Amino acid sequence: MRKWATFFLLCILIYSIPYQLFSQIQRFPKPEFESGYVVPTPTTPHPRQDIYEYLDVAVLIIALSLASYLALKKRSRNGIFLLTLFSLLYFGFWKKGCVCAIGSIQNISMAVFDHTYIIPITVIAFFTIPLLFTLFFGRTFCAAVCPLGMIQDVVILKPMKIPPWLQKVLGFIPHIYLGLAVLLAAYGADFIICRYDPFVGFFRFDAGFPMLLFGAFLLIGGIFVARPYCRFLCPYGVILNWISRLSKHHVTITPTDCIQCRLCENSCPFGAILTPTPEKPPEGRSIERKRLAVLLAILPILVIGGSYMGSRLHTPLSQIHNTVQLAERVRLEELGKVQDTILQSETFQQSGKPLAQLYSEAALIKNQFKRGSTFFGGFIGLAFGSVLIGLSVRRKRRDYTPDRATCFSCGRCFSYCPVGKKESSKNKK
């Protein structure tokens, strides 16, 4: 079944690339603009009718409920995989990946910081419902519902193990991505999660060729490195990581006592299974306590240092905003440092809007970015310090257990556990 699903996805990949190339050919030629204006490419699908939006929310709840049941109660990997295919077809190709829980981070951020922005109730639902399910059942959203995860899951054929230290380093990237996404969306600069969605080209067949190529690169790499986007890029995964640590229920490798056969250790392509910890002498525990004390003392320094470094980035980050770009362009034209005008500056000149107002708006946005960049840098410093502290803290474990934070609840380890097989055969009898 997995081979057929992979074959199906590769057919879509082969089809979508030439589709994207030839989709640029118009039945009628585009109008030519002397100013050099380029007709923009749509980045979002047409809005869905209200009834379909509410249907999407209902399907999301049903899919999450079914995924939680299959993972925690039924312990069925085959059932999870079938639900994976459904989610890929419905939330991916039928729904065209919009609105998704990952992209809703930007809408939530903008609604919090901009009181004039009215956020649809369905967007709030897609952001909060997976988090609520994660709080009770772990990351079952990642197991079989998220279309971005599902399109990667079906191509996992020959996964390789990544060294734990490298996995920790790469796992820090989503924190940076999350901070940037919140910062840029909060001040109306850009929705970078949607703009740089690597799989939107496969779901909509109308994305830019560079992003289509990036998505293909991730899928081909995903044959060997399982779910590279989910593990090393997804900003929503950072939030799920935090909440899943507090989940009331979570999948277990074995339904009863672990016999430490180690069969599950190699079954997880994501490196999310924690091994038993060896007993350490008192001297070793003393060294770990001292290391933890030092890291706790350094944590405020990391936060303050990160805040300072972030504040220094406010100028280049604010230049992503259209108003700041326009103000700087108009200033250069006024000073005679550039000869030609662009469409945006010509439109502004024709609008009759005072220059002082434009410069004032740009200055206000820069001040907002200065504050936001400071918090962004502090967040990165705090996240980095937390990772170091997490590496220094060693909790005692006697059995092989899934890591609540990074486990996707995919159920691959179920079929490898001999205890689980015995329990399943007993239930059937």
C-alpha positions in Angstrom: 0.0 0.0 0.0 2.8 2.4 0.9 4.5 1.7 -2.5 1.3 2.5 -4.4 0.9 5.7 -2.4 4.4 6.7 -3.2 3.9 5.9 -6.8 0.7 8.0 -6.8 2.6 11.0 -5.2 5.5 10.7 -7.7 3.0 10.8 -10.6 1.7 14.0 -9.2 5.2 15.3 -8.9 6.1 14.4 -12.5 2.8 15.9 -13.7 2.9 19.1 -11.7 6.3 20.4 -12.9 5.4 20.5 -16.7 2.0 21.7 -15.7 3.5 24.7 -13.9 5.8 25.4 -16.9 3.0 25.4 -19.4 0.4 27.1 -17.2 2.2 30.4 -17.7 1.1 30.3 -21.4 -2.0 32.5 -21.8 -4.8 32.2 -24.3 -4.6 35.9 -24.8 -1.4 37.9 -24.4 -0.9 39.9 -21.2 -1.1 43.7 -21.5 2.3 45.4 -21.7 3.1 48.2 -19.2 5.7 50.8 -20.1 6.5 51.2 -16.4 7.7 47.6 -16.2 4.8 46.4 -14.1 4.5 42.7 -13.8 1.2 40.9 -13.4 1.4 39.2 -10.0 0.9 35.4 -9.6 -2.0 34.4 -7.3 -0.7 33.0 -4.0 -4.0 31.8 -2.6 -6.9 29.8 -4.0 -10.3 31.3 -4.5 -12.3 31.7 -1.3 -14.5 28.8 -0.4 -18.1 29.2 0.4 -19.1 29.4 4.1 -20.8 26.0 4.0 -17.6 24.4 2.8 -15.5 26.2 5.4 -17.7 24.8 8.2 -17.6 21.4 6.5 -13.8 21.6 6.6 -13.9 22.3 10.4 -16.2 19.3 10.9 -14.0 17.0 8.8 -11.0 18.3 10.9 -12.6 17.3 14.2 -13.7 13.9 12.8 -10.2 13.2 11.4 -8.5 14.2 14.7 -10.9 12.1 16.7 -10.3 9.1 14.4 -6.6 9.6 14.5 -6.6 9.8 18.3 -8.7 6.6 18.5 -6.6 4.7 16.0 -3.3 5.7 17.8 -4.3 5.4 21.4 -7.1 2.9 21.6 -7.0 0.8 18.5 -3.2 1.0 18.0 -3.6 0.4 14.3 -0.8 1.6 12.0 -2.7 0.5 8.9 -5.7 2.5 10.0 -3.5 5.6 10.6 -2.0 5.2 7.1 -5.4 5.0 5.4 -6.4 8.1 7.3 -3.2 9.7 6.1 -4.2 9.1 2.5 -7.6 10.7 3.1 -6.1 13.7 4.8 -3.7 14.2 1.9 -6.5 14.1 -0.7 -9.0 16.2 1.3 -7.0 18.8 3.2 -4.3 18.9 0.5 -5.5 18.5 -3.0 -9.2 19.1 -2.5 -8.9 22.0 0.0 -5.7 23.2 -1.7 -3.9 23.5 1.6 -5.8 26.6 2.7 -6.6 27.4 5.4 -4.1 25.2 7.3 -3.2 25.1 10.9 0.4 26.1 10.1 -0.5 29.2 8.1 -3.1 30.2 10.7 -0.2 31.3 13.0 0.1 34.4 10.9 -3.6 35.2 11.0 -3.7 34.8 14.8 -0.6 37.0 15.2 -2.1 39.8 13.0 -5.4 39.7 14.8 -3.6 40.1 18.2 -1.5 43.1 17.1 -3.9 44.8 14.6 -7.3 45.6 16.0 -8.6 46.4 12.5 -8.0 42.9 11.2 -11.1 40.7 11.4 -10.1 37.0 11.6 -12.5 34.4 10.3 -13.8 31.9 12.9 -12.7 29.0 10.7 -9.1 30.2 10.9 -9.3 30.3 14.7 -10.8 26.8 14.6 -8.0 25.4 12.5 -5.4 27.0 14.8 -6.9 25.9 18.2 -8.6 22.6 17.5 -5.3 20.6 16.8 -3.8 22.2 19.9 -6.6 21.1 22.1 -6.4 17.5 20.7 -2.6 17.6 21.3 -3.2 18.7 24.9 -5.3 15.6 25.5 -3.9 13.0 23.1 -0.5 14.0 21.9 0.5 14.9 18.3 -2.2 12.9 16.6 -2.6 15.9 14.2 0.8 15.2 12.9 0.1 11.4 12.8 -2.6 11.5 10.1 -4.3 14.9 9.6 -1.8 17.6 8.6 -1.5 17.6 4.7 2.1 18.9 4.8 3.1 16.0 7.0 1.1 13.4 5.0 2.7 14.3 1.7 6.1 13.6 3.2 4.9 10.5 5.1 4.0 8.5 2.0 7.5 8.8 0.5 9.4 7.5 3.6 11.0 4.4 2.0 14.6 4.1 3.2 15.0 6.4 6.2 18.4 7.0 7.7 19.3 7.8 11.3 20.4 11.3 12.0 22.9 11.8 14.8 21.1 13.1 17.9 23.3 16.2 18.2 22.6 17.2 14.5 18.9 16.6 15.1 19.0 19.0 18.0 20.8 21.6 16.0 18.5 21.4 13.0 15.4 21.3 15.4 16.3 24.8 16.5 15.5 26.2 13.0 11.7 26.1 13.4 12.0 28.4 16.5 13.6 31.1 14.3 11.0 30.5 11.6 8.2 30.8 14.1 9.6 34.0 15.6 10.0 35.6 12.1 6.6 34.5 11.0 4.9 36.1 14.0 7.0 39.3 13.8 6.3 39.9 10.1 2.6 39.0 10.3 2.0 41.0 13.4 3.0 44.3 11.7 1.5 43.4 8.3 4.8 43.0 6.5 4.4 39.5 5.0 2.9 36.0 5.5 6.1 34.1 4.9 4.7 30.7 5.9 2.2 30.8 3.1 4.6 32.5 0.7 7.3 29.8 1.2 5.1 26.8 1.6 7.1 24.1 -0.1 4.1 21.8 -1.0 1.6 24.4 -2.1 2.7 23.8 -5.7 1.5 20.2 -5.6 -1.8 21.1 -3.9 -2.7 24.0 -6.2 -0.7 23.5 -9.4 -0.1 27.3 -9.6 2.8 28.1 -7.4 6.1 29.6 -8.6 8.6 27.1 -10.1 11.3 27.8 -7.5 8.9 26.7 -4.7 7.8 23.8 -6.7 11.4 22.7 -7.0 11.9 23.3 -3.3 9.0 21.0 -2.5 10.3 18.3 -4.9 13.7 18.6 -3.2 12.1 18.0 0.2 10.1 15.0 -1.0 13.0 13.4 -2.7 15.1 14.0 0.4 12.2 12.7 2.5 12.8 9.2 1.1 15.9 9.1 3.2 15.4 11.8 5.9 11.9 11.2 7.2 9.7 14.3 7.2 12.4 17.0 6.9 9.9 19.9 6.8 8.0 18.7 9.9 11.2 18.1 11.9 13.4 21.0 10.8 11.2 23.7 9.5 7.6 23.6 10.6 6.8 26.6 12.9 3.5 25.0 14.1 5.4 22.0 15.2 7.2 24.2 17.8 3.9 24.9 19.5 2.8 21.3 19.2 6.1 20.3 20.8 5.4 22.5 23.8 1.8 21.3 24.3 2.5 17.7 23.7 4.9 17.6 26.7 1.8 18.3 28.8 -0.6 15.9 27.0 -2.9 13.9 29.3 -2.7 10.8 27.2 0.0 9.8 24.8 0.8 6.7 22.6 3.0 4.1 24.2 5.2 1.6 22.4 3.8 -1.4 24.2 0.4 -1.6 25.8 1.9 -3.4 28.9 5.4 -3.8 30.3 8.4 -3.3 28.1 10.7 -6.3 27.8 13.5 -4.2 26.3 13.8 -6.3 23.1 15.1 -3.1 21.3 13.0 -3.9 18.2 11.3 -0.5 18.4 14.5 1.4 18.6 15.1 1.2 14.8 11.4 1.3 13.9 11.1 5.1 14.4 12.4 7.1 11.4 12.1 10.3 13.4 14.5 9.4 16.2 11.6 10.0 18.7 12.1 6.9 20.9 14.0 7.5 24.2 16.2 4.7 25.4 16.7 3.6 29.0 19.2 5.7 30.9 22.2 3.9 32.6 22.6 4.2 36.3 25.2 6.9 37.1 27.5 7.1 40.1 27.0 10.0 42.6 30.0 11.8 41.0 28.3 11.9 37.6 25.1 13.2 39.1 27.0 16.0 40.9 28.6 17.1 37.7 25.2 17.3 35.9 23.8 19.4 38.7 26.7 21.9 38.5 26.2 22.0 34.7 22.5 22.7 35.1 23.2 25.5 37.6 25.6 27.1 35.2 23.1 27.0 32.4 20.4 28.4 34.5 22.7 31.3 35.4 23.6 31.9 31.8 19.9 31.8 30.6 19.2 35.5 31.4 22.4 36.5 29.6 21.3 34.6 26.5 17.9 36.3 26.6 19.4 39.8 27.1 22.0 39.1 24.4 19.4 37.8 22.0 17.2 40.8 22.6 20.1 43.1 21.8 21.0 41.2 18.6 17.3 41.2 17.6 17.0 44.9 18.1 19.9 45.5 15.7 18.0 43.6 13.0 14.9 45.9 13.1 16.1 48.0 10.1 16.5 45.2 7.5 13.3 43.4 8.9 11.2 46.6 8.6 12.3 47.1 5.0 10.2 44.0 4.1 7.1 46.1 4.8 5.7 47.8 1.7 5.2 51.2 3.3 8.8 51.3 4.4 10.0 50.2 1.0 7.9 52.9 -0.7 9.1 55.6 1.7 12.7 54.8 1.1 12.2 54.7 -2.7 10.4 58.0 -2.7 13.2 59.6 -0.6 15.8 58.3 -3.1 13.8 59.8 -6.0 13.4 63.1 -4.1 17.1 63.3 -3.5 17.9 62.5 -7.1 19.9 59.3 -6.2 17.8 57.3 -8.6 16.8 58.4 -12.1 13.8 56.3 -12.9 10.5 56.0 -11.0 8.6 52.8 -10.3 4.9 52.1 -10.5 4.5 52.3 -6.7 6.1 55.7 -6.4 4.2 57.1 -9.4 0.9 55.9 -7.9 1.9 57.6 -4.6 2.7 60.8 -6.3 -0.7 60.8 -8.2 -2.6 60.1 -5.0 -1.8 63.5 -3.6 -0.8 62.1 -0.2 1.7 64.3 1.7 5.3 63.1 1.8 5.4 63.9 5.5 2.6 61.5 6.2 4.3 58.7 4.3 7.6 59.3 6.2 5.7 59.4 9.5 4.0 56.1 8.8 7.3 54.5 7.8 8.9 55.8 11.0 6.1 54.4 13.1 6.5 51.0 11.5 10.2 51.0 12.1 9.7 51.8 15.8 7.2 48.9 15.9 9.8 46.6 14.4 12.4 47.8 16.8 10.2 46.6 19.7 9.1 43.4 17.9 12.7 42.5 16.9 13.8 42.9 20.5 11.2 40.4 21.7 12.1 38.2 18.7 15.7 38.1 19.7 14.8 37.5 23.3 12.6 34.6 22.3 15.5 33.0 20.3 17.8 33.4 23.2 15.3 31.8 25.5 14.7 28.9 23.1 18.4 28.3 22.7 19.0 28.3 26.4 16.1 25.9 26.9 17.6 23.5 24.4 20.9 23.6 26.3 19.1 23.0 29.6 17.1 20.1 28.1 20.3 18.5 26.9 21.9 18.8 30.4 18.9 17.3 32.2 18.8 13.5 32.2 15.6 11.9 33.5 15.8 8.4 34.7 14.1 5.9 32.3 13.9 2.1 32.7 12.0 1.3 29.5 12.0 2.4 25.8 9.4 5.3 25.6 8.3 7.7 22.9 9.5 11.3 23.4 6.3 13.2 24.1 7.6 16.3 22.4 8.9 14.9 19.1 6.8 11.8 18.7 4.3 12.1 15.8 2.1 9.3 17.1 2.4 7.6 13.7 2.2 4.1 15.2 5.1 2.6 13.3 6.5 1.1 16.5 3.3 -0.8 17.2 4.0 -3.6 14.8 7.5 -4.0 16.0 6.6 -4.6 19.6 6.2 -8.4 20.3 4.2 -7.6 23.5 1.8 -5.5 21.4 1.4 -8.4 18.9 0.5 -10.8 21.7 -2.0 -8.4 23.2 -3.6 -7.9 19.8 -3.9 -11.7 19.2 -5.4 -12.2 22.6 -8.0 -9.5 21.9 -8.9 -11.1 18.6 -9.5 -14.4 20.3 
